[in-house]
Amino acid sequence: MSVLTNVVYLVAASLFIFGLKLLSHPRTARRGNFLAMLGMLLAIIMTLVGQKILDFTFIIVGLVIGAGIGAYAAKTVQMTAMPQMVALFNGFGGAASALVAYAEYFRLPEHPELDITVTLILSVLVGTVTWWGSLVAFMKLQGIMRGAPILLPLHQVWNVLMLIVVVILGFLFAADVSQQSYLLGIVGLATILGFMLVIPIGGADMPVVISLLNSYSGVAAAMTGFVLSNNVLIISGALVGASGLILTNIMCKAMNRSLANVLFGAVGTDGGGGAAGDRKSVTEYSIEDAAMVLESAQSIIIVPGYGLAVAQAQHVLHELASVLMERGATVRYAIHPVAGRMPGHMNVLLAEANVPYDMLYEMDDINEDFKNTDLALVIGANDVINPAARTQKDSPLYGMPILNVDQARSIMIIKRSLSPGFAGVDNELFYDPKTMMVFGDAKKVVTELLRELKG
Ligand code: NAP
């Protein structure tokens, strides 16, 4: 590899690292994304120019088809379908690594270095697991497959047995690389392992497994980097692997679960039933009455959730908050770490509406203040305020820290019905005597509240 190639790869790797650093704050996230994209562009150009891998006709055809599909998917995907799109993209990353590593098999010398053989096996194994696991995650989230956990008899025992066989096949293949059947055996078992890893996961745990699969796709890419002796692939794969693992850890902490419990616990529902509106009565407020409550509240904490994103009500909500502040109320936003459908979802959404960052409070920084607050205004949030997470041991939410909305002096919840949230469980808070339910699409309700307050 030429000195120029290595220098450009070094610049690309530095851009990835700076990009990641900037991604840690909403204010700088766009710039971070741009820097990382620039790094990737440099790496791609240098690889194509420097390596002369393929005829350019093939490369251009591949680029046009791939970029076309990617751009179309990114433009048309609904905000609500973001998690499954991320799952699919992780899967493609894993599949690409596995395919490249497998293709390299045909270029191996008769007696390859051991490190090349080992990384080739790992790339094929982890890449294949990532692809099939991500596909199952995609199908569960898209409703193609049942979302509830599926646990087979002796599920984990089978997993361990398959892993042992994979290790044996790996040793046999390393001893004699001319036996392609060993590698094919690893691909077959990795396919089953990918399914087995994700089918027992359901409910609110899906984001964690998607983040973990993202990490796997990075590991597979790094392994392929070793097979190809490509430094920038090793670095970028390691960065994805490490950041995916850190994110998995953060999400586990936010839900107060261990990774082992998420992977082997098999809790969660398919998001089906759970609404029990007809069992108990709720206090429903009209727009006029709700506007009067808002007018009289001196301190308000807004709790945004997934429904805010669905309704795209962030702009009008910001307007409502501004009007309330002009009238003398203190308004703050409480952000739960897993509110919405992707990490940082609420931050990104509110940043889009130019909500000042100093109005956003992380859960731990604001939870103690709910008890001194006149009104908790919940917009399209459900699981992240569900007290069952504290009390009901059989609930898929049990153990997840929640926003202390129930401690506020009064609560107003804006949503369309009594339907459950992502985890598919009923929420006692709807039936709390101090809760006012305002039913309707978040954007429509907030727009009408704003009109009422202004008029
Ligand atoms: P949630 O529990 O999913 O509840 C969202 C609520 O929004 C629903 O109950 C729904 O009720 C309401 N809604 C939907 N469309 C609406 C609209 N147009 N207008 C008004 N309301 C609307 O959301 P959350 O409280 O934000 O909790 C997030 C959940 O997603 C957690 O369980 C979390 O584990 C999971 N999750 C998080 C991530 C992440 O990384 N952040 C990723 C994937 C999953 P109606 O149908 O009655 O309106």
Boltz pocket constraint, residues with backbone or C-beta under 6 A from the ligand:
constraints:
  - pocket:
      binder: B
      contacts: [[A, 83], [A, 203], [A, 204], [A, 205], [A, 206], [A, 207], [A, 304], [A, 305], [A, 306], [A, 307], [A, 308], [A, 310], [A, 311], [A, 337], [A, 338], [A, 339], [A, 340], [A, 341], [A, 342], [A, 343], [A, 344], [A, 345], [A, 379], [A, 380], [A, 381], [A, 382], [A, 383], [A, 384], [A, 385], [A, 414], [A, 415], [A, 416], [A, 417], [A, 418], [A, 419], [A, 420], [A, 421], [A, 422], [A, 423], [A, 440], [A, 441], [A, 442], [A, 443]]
      max_distance: 6.0
